[in-house]
Amino acid sequence: MKLKMLLSLLIIAGMVFVVSCGSEEKQPELETLDSVDELIEELDEAETHTDTITAAPDTSVAVSDATSDKDETVAPQTESVSTPAKPGDYTQKPLEGTIVSLNHLIMGGNGKVSKAEAQDLVAKGNLILFRASDGAVYFVYNEDGTFAGKRLAGYANNSKVGMLGKSKVINGMNVFIMNMIESM
């Protein structure tokens, strides 16, 4: 009886082993970058369109006066319109938002954490992210290519934070290369 039970357990264990080792699917390789400069170059190259506004000058208008024989022409008016910043370029105007925990967002919360909680989460290896005012969530990196979770955790108590740098969507994820961060 014990021998049959032992033999059955060995057969089941063998089948589990064969099934688990049977097919090894190769995972797709992620794109790796050599440096932050390369990432920033990709940001600049990946922009497919730039919104531009050009002001059309008004055409000359002839104004006649009933008491005068002369026609007066009004000079064309030109407006100086500054071109808007490129999408993803936050080097002049900061991207505004709050510091959030990825764990809290995934669990259905609003993601908001205190500075102490954020620093504790970072120490445990959890991700601290940036949620922009429009609701987009960004993985933030320093200019040297390191993840900026520790730096973000220091601003978690602030109700509004602004970051300067550049953003890009890589493989469906929002990434932000941060130059500077400040309380707002």
C-alpha positions as CSV (number, residue, x, y, z in Angstrom):
1,M,0.0,0.0,0.0
2,K,2.8,2.5,1.0
3,L,4.8,1.4,-2.1
4,K,1.8,2.1,-4.4
5,M,1.3,5.5,-2.8
6,L,5.0,6.4,-3.0
7,L,5.1,5.3,-6.7
8,S,2.0,7.5,-7.5
9,L,3.6,10.5,-5.8
10,L,6.8,10.0,-7.8
11,I,4.9,9.7,-11.1
12,I,2.9,12.9,-10.3
13,A,6.1,14.7,-9.4
14,G,7.7,13.6,-12.6
15,M,4.8,14.8,-14.7
16,V,4.9,18.2,-13.0
17,F,8.6,18.4,-13.6
18,V,8.2,17.5,-17.3
19,V,5.4,20.0,-17.8
20,S,7.2,22.8,-16.1
21,C,10.4,22.3,-18.0
22,G,8.7,21.3,-21.3
23,S,8.6,24.5,-23.2
24,E,10.8,27.5,-22.6
25,E,9.3,30.6,-24.2
26,K,11.8,33.2,-25.1
27,Q,10.7,36.6,-23.7
28,P,11.0,39.6,-26.0
29,E,14.0,41.7,-25.3
30,L,13.5,45.2,-24.1
31,E,15.2,48.0,-25.9
32,T,18.3,49.1,-23.9
33,L,19.9,52.5,-24.2
34,D,23.6,53.2,-23.6
35,S,23.1,56.6,-22.1
36,V,20.6,59.3,-21.1
37,D,21.8,61.4,-24.0
38,E,20.7,58.6,-26.4
39,L,17.3,58.6,-24.7
40,I,17.0,62.4,-25.1
41,E,18.0,62.1,-28.7
42,E,15.3,59.6,-29.2
43,L,12.8,62.0,-27.6
44,D,13.7,64.6,-30.1
45,E,13.6,62.3,-33.1
46,A,10.4,60.6,-32.1
47,E,8.3,63.7,-32.3
48,T,6.2,63.3,-35.4
49,H,4.5,66.6,-35.6
50,T,4.8,70.0,-34.1
51,D,1.8,72.3,-33.7
52,T,2.7,75.6,-35.3
53,I,0.6,78.7,-35.6
54,T,1.4,81.3,-38.2
55,A,-0.3,84.6,-38.2
56,A,-1.5,85.7,-41.6
57,P,-1.0,89.4,-42.1
58,D,-4.1,91.5,-42.8
59,T,-4.4,92.7,-46.3
60,S,-4.3,96.5,-47.0
61,V,-7.7,98.1,-46.6
62,A,-8.5,101.3,-48.5
63,V,-10.4,103.8,-46.4
64,S,-12.2,106.7,-48.2
65,D,-13.2,109.9,-46.6
66,A,-16.2,111.8,-48.1
67,T,-14.5,115.1,-47.8
68,S,-11.1,113.9,-49.1
69,D,-10.1,113.0,-52.6
70,K,-7.2,110.7,-51.3
71,D,-7.5,107.1,-50.3
72,E,-5.7,106.2,-47.2
73,T,-4.3,102.7,-46.9
74,V,-3.8,101.0,-43.6
75,A,-0.6,99.2,-43.2
76,P,-0.8,95.4,-42.7
77,Q,-0.9,94.3,-39.1
78,T,1.3,91.4,-38.2
79,E,1.1,89.7,-34.9
80,S,4.1,88.0,-33.3
81,V,3.1,84.5,-32.3
82,S,5.6,82.5,-30.5
83,T,5.7,78.8,-31.5
84,P,4.5,76.5,-28.7
85,A,6.9,74.1,-27.0
86,K,7.4,70.7,-28.6
87,P,5.2,67.9,-27.1
88,G,7.1,66.4,-24.2
89,D,9.4,69.4,-23.8
90,Y,9.2,70.7,-20.2
91,T,12.5,72.5,-20.2
92,Q,10.9,75.9,-19.8
93,K,7.5,75.3,-18.3
94,P,7.3,72.6,-15.6
95,L,5.1,69.5,-15.7
96,E,2.9,69.8,-12.6
97,G,1.5,67.1,-10.5
98,T,1.9,65.0,-7.3
99,I,4.0,62.1,-6.1
100,V,2.3,58.7,-5.9
101,S,3.0,55.1,-5.1
102,L,2.6,52.5,-7.8
103,N,1.4,49.9,-5.3
104,H,-1.4,52.2,-4.1
105,L,-2.5,53.0,-7.6
106,I,-2.7,49.3,-8.6
107,M,-4.7,48.5,-5.5
108,G,-7.3,51.0,-6.5
109,G,-6.3,53.9,-4.3
110,N,-5.4,57.4,-5.3
111,G,-1.7,56.7,-4.9
112,K,-1.1,59.6,-2.5
113,V,1.6,58.8,0.2
114,S,3.3,60.8,2.9
115,K,7.0,61.5,2.7
116,A,7.8,58.9,5.4
117,E,5.6,56.3,3.6
118,A,7.3,57.0,0.3
119,Q,10.8,56.8,1.7
120,D,9.9,53.5,3.4
121,L,8.4,52.1,0.2
122,V,11.6,53.1,-1.8
123,A,13.8,51.4,0.8
124,K,11.7,48.2,0.3
125,G,12.2,48.5,-3.5
126,N,8.7,49.7,-4.4
127,L,8.2,52.3,-7.1
128,I,7.4,56.0,-6.4
129,L,6.0,57.7,-9.5
130,F,4.8,61.1,-10.7
131,R,1.1,61.8,-11.6
132,A,0.7,64.8,-13.7
133,S,-2.3,67.2,-13.3
134,D,-3.9,65.6,-16.4
135,G,-3.8,62.2,-14.7
136,A,-0.9,60.7,-16.7
137,V,1.5,58.7,-14.6
138,Y,5.3,59.0,-15.3
139,F,8.3,56.8,-14.4
140,V,10.8,59.4,-13.6
141,Y,14.6,59.1,-14.2
142,N,17.5,61.4,-13.4
143,E,19.6,62.8,-16.2
144,D,22.3,60.2,-15.4
145,G,19.8,57.4,-16.2
146,T,19.1,56.3,-12.6
147,F,15.6,55.9,-11.4
148,A,14.5,59.0,-9.4
149,G,12.3,57.3,-6.8
150,K,14.4,58.4,-3.8
151,R,14.4,62.0,-5.1
152,L,10.6,61.9,-5.7
153,A,9.9,60.4,-2.2
154,G,11.4,63.6,-0.6
155,Y,8.5,65.6,-2.2
156,A,5.7,63.3,-1.4
157,N,4.2,65.6,1.3
158,N,3.7,68.4,-1.2
159,S,0.3,68.9,-2.7
160,K,1.8,70.1,-6.0
161,V,5.2,69.5,-7.5
162,G,6.8,70.8,-10.7
163,M,9.5,69.1,-12.8
164,L,11.6,70.3,-15.6
165,G,12.9,67.9,-18.3
166,K,11.6,65.9,-21.2
167,S,8.9,63.2,-21.5
168,K,8.4,60.4,-23.9
169,V,6.2,57.3,-24.3
170,I,8.3,54.2,-24.5
171,N,6.6,50.8,-25.1
172,G,3.3,52.4,-23.9
173,M,4.8,53.8,-20.6
174,N,5.2,57.5,-19.9
175,V,8.9,58.2,-19.0
176,F,10.2,61.6,-17.8
177,I,13.9,62.5,-17.8
178,M,14.1,65.1,-14.9
179,N,16.5,68.0,-14.7
180,M,14.9,69.7,-11.7
181,I,12.1,69.2,-9.2
182,E,10.5,71.8,-6.9
183,S,7.5,72.3,-4.7
184,M,4.8,74.6,-6.2
